[in-house]
Amino acid sequence: MRLLILGGTEFVGRAVAEDALGRGWDVTVFHRGRHAAPEGAVVRHGDRTEPGGLAALESGEWDAVVDTWSGAPSAVAAAARLLDGRVGHHTYVSSRSVYTYPALAGLDEDGPVVAASPEDDDVTDYARAKRGGELAAETVFGDRALFARAGLIIGPYENVGRLPWWLTRIARGGPFLAPGPRDLPLQYIDVRDLAAWTLDAAASGLGGAYNLVSPPGHTTMGDLLAACAAATGADAEPRWTDPQVILDAGVEPWSDLPIWLPSGELYDTMHQGDVSRALATGLRCRPVADTVADTWAWLRALGGEAPQRPDRPELGLDPEVEAELLGL
């Protein structure tokens, strides 16, 4: 299998590249050269935001392409047009953010989506950008275009800072703010499970939209934090705190306390999506303990500091705010 990855050096793209290389596939990664490509991949350099930035892709044929772009849809459209006739299947790594907000609990792939254009140059609205990317791929590849609508993604190589923040905080030990309730169901996907399903789907020629995230309740907030404590070996004490107390203190869910959301519309949107279509086509989700332990091992190998995407804000609760809430 000859695979082209537009990206392939960070987080999702890297996980896809490493999985494909492990299968013995011929892998080409197209990227800007800011990060090292996985060993064994053929490298082509270019910046799709610059005039002539796709020149390195003007020759070559591949069985499939995976595009992880999260910027303007026009860049997805330009690459798709250039590759038309030389690539058999197109996967666009999209997002469940394409659904109009709020997405009701149990929403499947037929739910309403935001209005968008495949030629849009706007990158300020993430939902519109991702939906536009889907339309760009579909315009060129038709039913040979696959939309992997990922939910919350965690695991090794994470460059957003959600699970790495929790691991780093718990590794410090001592009492820590644990947002309740302890049995709050969570929905996410390990980046390696996303990669495995994506490659299987591309190889079998799947098309259309698939919500790509674990089943609702795959783990709980309590199990996630317990896994962090177990992986780090820290002497850490969770202080379970009522959501309203946290909100009244001005603490922001998702950003100050990554992954966590209190019950409500945003929680239903992020942690209650229907994934039966992906499960029926082979999605398998590993235990949360494995995801957490492997992410901690990766962080330690980096010296404890995770990479941070420059276009995303740093996440995590201010230690002084945490101490005040805990009465320390």
C-alpha positions as CSV (number, residue, x, y, z in Angstrom):
1,M,0.0,0.0,0.0
2,R,1.4,3.4,-1.0
3,L,0.3,6.1,1.4
4,L,0.8,9.8,1.2
5,I,0.3,11.8,4.4
6,L,-0.1,15.6,4.3
7,G,1.5,16.2,7.7
8,G,2.9,13.1,9.3
9,T,5.3,14.5,11.8
10,E,3.1,15.6,14.8
11,F,0.4,14.0,16.9
12,V,-2.3,12.5,14.6
13,G,-0.2,12.5,11.4
14,R,2.7,11.0,13.2
15,A,0.6,8.2,14.7
16,V,-0.8,7.5,11.2
17,A,2.7,7.4,9.7
18,E,4.1,5.1,12.3
19,D,1.2,2.7,12.1
20,A,1.5,2.6,8.3
21,L,5.2,2.0,8.5
22,G,4.7,-0.8,11.0
23,R,2.4,-2.5,8.4
24,G,5.2,-2.4,5.9
25,W,3.4,0.2,3.7
26,D,5.4,2.7,1.5
27,V,4.9,6.0,3.3
28,T,5.5,9.5,2.0
29,V,5.1,12.5,4.3
30,F,4.7,16.0,3.0
31,H,5.5,18.7,5.5
32,R,7.2,22.0,6.2
33,G,10.3,20.5,7.7
34,R,9.8,21.9,11.2
35,H,9.8,18.4,12.8
36,A,11.6,15.2,12.0
37,A,9.7,12.7,10.0
38,P,9.3,9.1,11.3
39,E,12.2,6.9,10.3
40,G,11.5,5.0,7.1
41,A,9.2,7.5,5.5
42,V,10.0,9.3,2.2
43,V,10.0,13.0,2.8
44,R,8.8,15.8,0.5
45,H,8.9,19.3,1.8
46,G,6.6,22.2,1.1
47,D,4.4,24.8,2.7
48,R,0.8,24.7,1.3
49,T,0.2,28.2,2.6
50,E,2.8,29.7,0.3
51,P,2.5,30.2,-3.5
52,G,3.9,27.1,-5.2
53,G,4.0,25.4,-1.9
54,L,2.6,22.1,-3.3
55,A,5.2,21.8,-6.0
56,A,6.8,18.7,-4.3
57,L,3.6,16.8,-4.9
58,E,3.3,17.5,-8.6
59,S,4.6,14.0,-9.4
60,G,3.9,10.6,-7.9
61,E,1.1,8.2,-7.4
62,W,-0.4,6.7,-4.2
63,D,-3.1,4.4,-3.3
64,A,-4.4,6.7,-0.5
65,V,-3.8,10.1,1.0
66,V,-4.5,11.2,4.6
67,D,-4.8,14.9,5.1
68,T,-4.7,16.2,8.7
69,W,-5.0,19.9,7.8
70,S,-6.9,22.1,10.3
71,G,-6.6,25.4,8.6
72,A,-8.4,27.1,5.7
73,P,-10.4,24.6,3.5
74,S,-9.0,26.2,0.4
75,A,-5.7,24.5,1.2
76,V,-7.4,21.1,1.3
77,A,-9.1,21.8,-2.0
78,A,-5.9,22.8,-3.7
79,A,-4.1,19.6,-2.6
80,A,-7.1,17.4,-3.6
81,R,-7.2,18.9,-7.0
82,L,-3.5,18.5,-7.5
83,L,-3.7,14.8,-6.5
84,D,-6.8,14.0,-8.5
85,G,-6.1,11.1,-10.8
86,R,-3.0,10.1,-8.9
87,V,-4.5,9.0,-5.6
88,G,-7.1,6.3,-5.2
89,H,-8.7,7.3,-1.8
90,H,-8.8,10.4,0.3
91,T,-9.1,10.6,4.1
92,Y,-9.6,13.9,5.7
93,V,-9.1,14.0,9.5
94,S,-12.1,16.1,10.5
95,S,-13.8,16.8,13.8
96,R,-17.1,16.3,15.5
97,S,-17.0,20.1,15.8
98,V,-18.6,20.2,12.3
99,Y,-22.0,19.6,13.9
100,T,-24.1,22.6,14.7
101,Y,-24.0,23.5,18.4
102,P,-25.3,22.1,20.6
103,A,-25.0,18.6,19.3
104,L,-27.6,16.6,21.2
105,A,-26.5,13.5,23.2
106,G,-26.6,10.5,20.9
107,L,-26.1,12.5,17.7
108,D,-24.9,10.4,14.8
109,E,-23.3,11.3,11.5
110,D,-26.6,12.3,10.0
111,G,-26.9,15.3,12.4
112,P,-27.0,18.9,11.1
113,V,-23.6,20.4,10.2
114,V,-22.4,24.0,10.0
115,A,-22.5,25.9,6.7
116,A,-19.1,26.0,5.0
117,S,-17.4,26.4,1.7
118,P,-14.6,24.2,0.2
119,E,-12.8,27.3,-1.1
120,D,-13.0,29.3,2.2
121,D,-9.8,31.1,3.2
122,D,-11.0,31.7,6.7
123,V,-9.3,29.9,9.6
124,T,-10.9,31.7,12.5
125,D,-13.9,29.4,12.8
126,Y,-12.7,25.8,13.5
127,A,-16.0,24.2,12.8
128,R,-16.4,25.9,9.5
129,A,-12.8,25.1,8.5
130,K,-13.2,21.4,9.2
131,R,-16.6,21.2,7.4
132,G,-15.1,23.1,4.5
133,G,-12.2,20.6,4.4
134,E,-14.7,17.8,4.2
135,L,-16.5,19.5,1.3
136,A,-13.1,20.1,-0.5
137,A,-12.2,16.4,-0.3
138,E,-15.7,15.3,-1.4
139,T,-15.8,17.7,-4.3
140,V,-12.8,16.0,-5.9
141,F,-13.0,12.4,-4.7
142,G,-16.7,11.9,-4.3
143,D,-17.5,8.6,-2.5
144,R,-13.8,7.9,-2.3
145,A,-13.5,10.6,0.3
146,L,-13.6,9.6,4.0
147,F,-14.2,12.0,6.8
148,A,-12.8,10.9,10.2
149,R,-14.7,13.1,12.6
150,A,-12.6,12.8,15.6
151,G,-13.7,13.8,19.1
152,L,-11.3,14.5,22.0
153,I,-7.9,13.0,21.0
154,I,-5.3,12.0,23.6
155,G,-2.2,9.8,23.7
156,P,1.5,9.9,22.9
157,Y,2.6,12.9,20.8
158,E,-0.2,15.1,22.1
159,N,0.7,18.7,21.4
160,V,-2.4,20.4,22.8
161,G,-1.7,19.8,26.5
162,R,-4.7,18.0,27.9
163,L,-3.6,14.7,29.2
164,P,0.0,15.9,29.6
165,W,-1.2,18.6,32.0
166,W,-3.0,16.1,34.2
167,L,0.0,13.8,34.2
168,T,2.4,16.6,35.1
169,R,0.1,18.0,37.8
170,I,-0.5,14.6,39.5
171,A,3.2,13.7,39.2
172,R,3.9,16.7,41.6
173,G,2.0,14.8,44.2
174,G,0.0,16.1,47.2
175,P,-3.7,17.1,47.2
176,F,-5.1,18.1,43.8
177,L,-8.4,19.4,42.6
178,A,-10.4,16.6,41.1
179,P,-13.5,17.9,39.3
180,G,-16.6,15.9,40.1
181,P,-18.5,13.8,39.9
182,R,-16.0,10.9,40.1
183,D,-18.2,8.7,37.9
184,L,-18.6,11.3,35.1
185,P,-18.5,9.3,31.8
186,L,-15.9,10.4,29.3
187,Q,-15.6,9.9,25.6
188,Y,-12.2,10.3,23.8
189,I,-10.0,8.4,21.4
190,D,-6.4,7.3,21.7
191,V,-4.5,8.7,18.7
192,R,-3.1,5.3,17.9
193,D,-6.6,3.8,17.8
194,L,-7.7,6.7,15.5
195,A,-4.7,5.9,13.3
196,A,-5.4,2.2,13.1
197,W,-9.0,2.6,12.2
198,T,-8.2,5.3,9.6
199,L,-5.7,3.0,7.8
200,D,-8.0,0.0,7.9
201,A,-10.8,2.2,6.5
202,A,-8.6,3.6,3.7
203,A,-7.4,0.2,2.7
204,S,-11.0,-1.1,2.4
205,G,-12.1,2.1,0.6
206,L,-14.6,3.4,3.1
207,G,-16.2,6.7,2.2
208,G,-18.4,9.2,4.0
209,A,-18.5,10.5,7.6
210,Y,-17.6,8.5,10.7
211,N,-17.6,9.8,14.3
212,L,-14.3,8.6,15.5
213,V,-14.2,8.4,19.3
214,S,-14.7,5.8,22.0
215,P,-18.2,4.8,23.1
216,P,-19.7,7.1,25.7
217,G,-18.5,6.1,29.1
218,H,-15.4,4.3,27.8
219,T,-13.9,5.6,31.0
220,T,-14.8,8.0,33.8
221,M,-13.1,11.1,35.3
222,G,-12.3,9.0,38.3
223,D,-10.7,6.2,36.3
224,L,-8.7,8.7,34.2
225,L,-7.2,10.4,37.2
226,A,-6.6,7.1,39.0
227,A,-4.7,6.0,35.9
228,C,-2.6,9.1,36.0
229,A,-1.7,8.5,39.6
230,A,-0.8,4.9,38.9
231,A,1.3,5.7,35.9
232,T,3.3,8.4,37.6
233,G,3.6,6.6,40.9
234,A,2.9,9.8,42.7
235,D,1.7,10.2,46.2
236,A,-1.3,12.3,45.0
237,E,-4.6,12.8,46.7
238,P,-7.7,13.7,44.7
239,R,-10.0,16.2,46.4
240,W,-13.3,15.6,44.6
241,T,-15.1,18.9,44.3
242,D,-18.6,19.7,43.3
243,P,-18.8,21.2,39.8
244,Q,-20.8,24.2,41.0
245,V,-18.1,25.1,43.5
246,I,-15.5,25.0,40.7
247,L,-17.6,27.1,38.3
248,D,-18.4,29.7,41.0
249,A,-14.7,30.1,41.5
250,G,-14.3,31.2,37.9
251,V,-12.5,28.1,36.8
252,E,-13.0,27.3,33.1
253,P,-13.9,23.7,32.2
254,W,-11.9,22.2,29.3
255,S,-9.2,24.9,29.5
256,D,-8.3,25.3,33.2
257,L,-9.2,21.7,33.9
258,P,-8.6,19.9,30.6
259,I,-10.9,17.1,29.4
260,W,-13.5,17.8,32.2
261,L,-16.8,19.4,31.4
262,P,-19.8,19.7,33.8
263,S,-23.2,18.3,32.7
264,G,-24.9,20.4,30.1
265,E,-24.9,21.2,26.4
266,L,-21.1,21.2,25.9
267,Y,-20.8,18.0,27.8
268,D,-23.4,16.3,25.7
269,T,-21.6,17.6,22.5
270,M,-18.2,16.4,23.5
271,H,-18.8,13.2,25.6
272,Q,-22.1,11.7,24.3
273,G,-21.8,11.2,20.6
274,D,-23.0,8.1,18.8
275,V,-20.1,6.0,17.4
276,S,-22.0,2.9,16.3
277,R,-21.0,3.4,12.7
278,A,-17.3,3.4,13.5
279,L,-17.6,0.4,15.9
280,A,-19.4,-1.6,13.2
281,T,-16.5,-1.0,10.8
282,G,-13.8,-2.1,13.2
283,L,-13.0,0.7,15.7
284,R,-11.3,-0.7,18.7
285,C,-10.4,1.4,21.8
286,R,-7.7,0.4,24.2
287,P,-8.2,0.8,28.0
288,V,-7.6,4.2,29.5
289,A,-4.8,2.8,31.7
290,D,-2.8,1.9,28.6
291,T,-3.3,5.3,27.0
292,V,-2.2,7.1,30.2
293,A,0.8,4.9,30.9
294,D,2.1,5.2,27.3
295,T,1.6,9.0,27.3
296,W,3.6,9.2,30.6
297,A,6.4,7.1,29.2
298,W,6.6,9.3,26.2
299,L,6.6,12.5,28.3
300,R,9.4,11.1,30.5
301,A,11.4,10.3,27.4
302,L,11.1,14.0,26.4
303,G,12.2,15.1,29.9
304,G,8.7,15.8,31.1
305,E,7.8,18.7,28.9
306,A,5.3,18.1,26.1
307,P,5.4,19.9,22.8
308,Q,2.9,22.7,22.4
309,R,1.2,23.8,19.2
310,P,1.9,27.5,18.7
311,D,-1.7,28.1,17.5
312,R,-3.3,26.7,20.7
313,P,-3.3,28.3,24.2
314,E,-1.5,26.6,27.0
315,L,-4.0,24.8,29.3
316,G,-4.1,24.1,33.0
317,L,-5.2,25.5,36.3
318,D,-3.3,28.2,38.1
319,P,-1.6,26.6,41.1
320,E,-2.7,29.6,43.3
321,V,-6.3,29.2,42.3
322,E,-6.1,25.5,43.0
323,A,-4.6,26.0,46.4
324,E,-7.3,28.5,47.3
325,L,-10.1,26.1,46.3
326,L,-8.5,23.3,48.3
327,G,-8.0,25.6,51.3
328,L,-4.3,25.1,51.4
